């Protein structure tokens, strides 16, 4: 299908075929995916296309020159490899080293491009001296993004299924099906095979192009004003079920005590007949996967992703894989905010507050945000191991919860009113009914609690020493604190759109590299959809 934007070098066809079902999709409410692909500004992806063709050429050359020649390594047993890989994980490193919390792909050397981006357009591929012509980058890119826009995971198997079963989808991507009555002959406009789609995904992943396009899409939406700047960021983590299994590894800690930890199984990527004697390195079958603990009874084996976005508009800005899924959530937020500030410096100047759940309720972490990033960290209050207070309480009060809420003997929770700093006291008042009167007026326990002459209800004070876990400078009972934290759950809706609406929470590939590419492909489609909806 001809794009409405034509390059100067593009030759207009003399005849243009119009399909009725394509026209209906353009006018259908549920056909946003078709409209986005139909009007995709392919000129914006010329540089990425040139980089892809260069990376594809290097990939093909490396495949031809691949050999088994390598330095001889000392053969290690499978159990030795388990222990080595276990202590290499982020969650097993000592405090003397700085652990790599977020996944960072391998450094890619940027070489001068041998393909002129201005010579590329849909259906026009660079010429090579030998071999078949490559499939069109623009068509392959549309295929993967269209799959996500339709709500399916952007994996080669799903892309191939949609291309072969949906003629409108194949046409809008720039491909045509192979016909039975003609002898098979390779052509760049034919629907690519599953192997070719897998190769495209691999080349894009290894060349870092999925991440590069993701950052470009976010910057485009920020610079064009589609995404407005806010003064807050919100973050959280989410898990995806891993496409692997685990084994329990027994090790000794510093004190010599036997410990257990779940870990991905170990394997070798070579094709040697006997792995026990060959010198190739052992590695994890699914690096990055770990046991994600939600509660004492809820544990998942999977990968973990950190998501950051703008709470006011409910737009996700970045999603990155956690290097070890067993890492604590509170460790992921600071490096992720730092990464977002480096990628989008214009946005960083407007942010003065970040929001997170109780995993980041830590005094040292708050100070680090303030000192290094000059932003305020607001986190949901975490009482940790504090217990309800039941002794030495004001008259008529049954207990004070770990969250700093007094409960009277009639079962009413008293409302926080403020602080008397000169006396170091928290002030609480009995709640009001719908008509504005205090619940104490008609309470049957009033004689044991309130003074008989009191008509306005009970008021009490609690000293700072009674609630040492509460910060008097930022009490979580205050209305201002609750109003700020009311915006934090917006990240849950962002995660739902990325994980459920535009994909699947069950992965079909292994390793952090593939998981990060999966997140990047989802984020690209997510921001294409935002641009279309605005």
C-alpha positions, 0 to 999 in steps of 0.5 A, a space after each residue: 500500500 502506498 504511504 501518503 508521504 512519498 519521498 522525492 526518489 519514490 516513483 508514483 505507481 500508474 495504478 493504485 489498487 484500492 481494497 474495500 476492507 481496507 477502507 472499512 478499517 479506516 472508518 472503524 472505531 476498533 481499527 486504530 491499529 490500521 489507521 496508525 500503520 496506514 499513516 505511519 510517518 516512515 521518514 522518521 525511521 530512515 536513520 534507524 532503517 540504515 542502521 538496521 541494514 548495516 547491522 544485518 550485513 554485519 550479522 550475516 558476515 559474522 554468521 559466515 565467519 563463525 568458528 569454534 576457534 576460541 581460547 581454551 578455558 579451564 573446564 569447571 563442573 556443573 556444581 562449580 558453575 552453579 555456585 559461580 553464577 549464584 554469587 555473580 547475581 545482584 542479590 548475592 553481592 556484598 555491600 563493598 561492591 555497587 550492584 547493577 540493579 537495572 539491566 544494561 545491555 552490552 555496549 554497542 560500537 556505533 560505526 559510520 553508516 554505509 547506507 545513505 538514509 535518504 535513499 531508503 523508503 518503503 519497498 526500496 532496500 540497499 543493494 548488495 553485491 551478493 546474496 538476496 535482497 533483504 526484506 524491507 525494514 519499514 514493513 518488518 517494523 510495521 508488522 511488529 508494532 501492528 501486532 502490539 497495537 492489536 493487543 498481542 505480544 510482539 514476538 515473531 511467532 505471533 507476527 507471522 500468524 497475523 501476517 499469514 491470516 490477515 490480508 489487510 494487516 499484511 497489505 498495510 505493512 507492505 507485504 503480499 501473500 505468496 500465490 499457489 498457482 505461481 512457482 515459488 520465487 523469492 521477492 522482497 514484497 512477499 510475506 517474510 518467513 518465520 525465520 526471517 522475522 526471528 532474524 529481524 527481531 534478533 538483529 534489532 535487539 543485538 544492535 540496540 535499535 528497539 531501545 533507540 527507537 523507544 527513546 526517539 518516540 518518547 522524545 518526539 512526544 515530549 518535544 511536540 507537546 503531546 506529553 506535557 511536563 509535570 512536576 512529579 514522577 511515579 514509579 513501581 515494579 511489575 512481574 512477568 511470568 518467566 518462560 523457564 523453570 528453576 532449581 534450588 541451589 544450596 550454598 554457605 553464607 559468610 558464617 558457614 551456615 547452609 542456605 538455599 536460593 532459587 536460581 535458573 538452571 545452567 546450560 551451555 550454548 555449544 554443540 559439544 557431545 560431552 558438556 562435562 569435558 568441553 571448555 565452553 562456559 556454563 551460563 544461566 538458561 534464563 538470566 535475570 529470572 528470580 523468585 518474586 515475593 509478594 507475600 508469605 503465600 504469594 511467590 512467582 518465578 519470573 522477570 521484574 520490570 520497573 516502570 516510571 511515568 507521569 501521574 497527572 496524565 497517566 503516561 508511562 515514560 520508560 520500562 526497564 528490566 531489573 537485572 535480578 528479579 529477586 531484587 527488592 523494589 526499593 533498590 530499583 527506583 533511584 537508578 531508574 529515575 537517574 536513567 530517565 533524567 539522563 535520557 530526557 534532560 528537559 523533563 528533568 528540569 521540571 520534576 521536583 517530586 517522585 512518588 513510590 509505594 512503601 518499599 521506598 519509605 527509607 530515610 537514607 533513600 530520601 536523603 539520597 534523592 534530595 542530595 544527588 537529584 535534588 528531588 523530594 521522594 514521597 513514599 507510602 508509610 511503612 510501619 515495618 515491625 511496629 505493633 499497635 500501642 495499647 498501654 499508657 493511652 488517653 482515657 477512652 482510647 483502646 489502641 493506636 495503630 502502627 500507622 498513627 491512628 487512634 481507635 476509641 473504645 466504641 471502635 471509631 478512628 479519630 481524625 488527625 488535625 495537626 501538630 503542636 510543635 512547641 509541646 511535641 504533640 499530635 492532635 486528633 479529633 473524633 470524626 464527624 457524622 453526615 450532619 456535621 455533629 460529632 459521633 461522640 454526641 450520641 455514643 453509648 460509651 460517652 460516659 466512659 470517654 468524654 466529659 459530659 459537658 463536651 458537645 463538640 466531641 473528643 479531642 486528644 493529643 499524643 506525644 511524639 515519643 509514643 509514635 517514634 515511627 512517625 516523622 513529625 515533619 511529614 506525618 502520613 496522617 496529614 491530608 496534604 500527604 494523603 492528597 499527594 499519595 492519591 496520585 501514586 496508583 496511576 502507575 498501576 494503570 500504566 502497567 495494566 496498559 503495557 502488560 495486559 492491553 498491549 501484550 501478555 504477562 507470560 513471556 515466550 523468550 528467555 534472558 534479560 536481553 529478550 525481556 528488555 526488547 519485549 518492553 521496548 517494543 511495547 513502549 514504542 507501540 504505546 507512544 504511537 497510540 498516544 500520538 494517534 489519540 491526541 
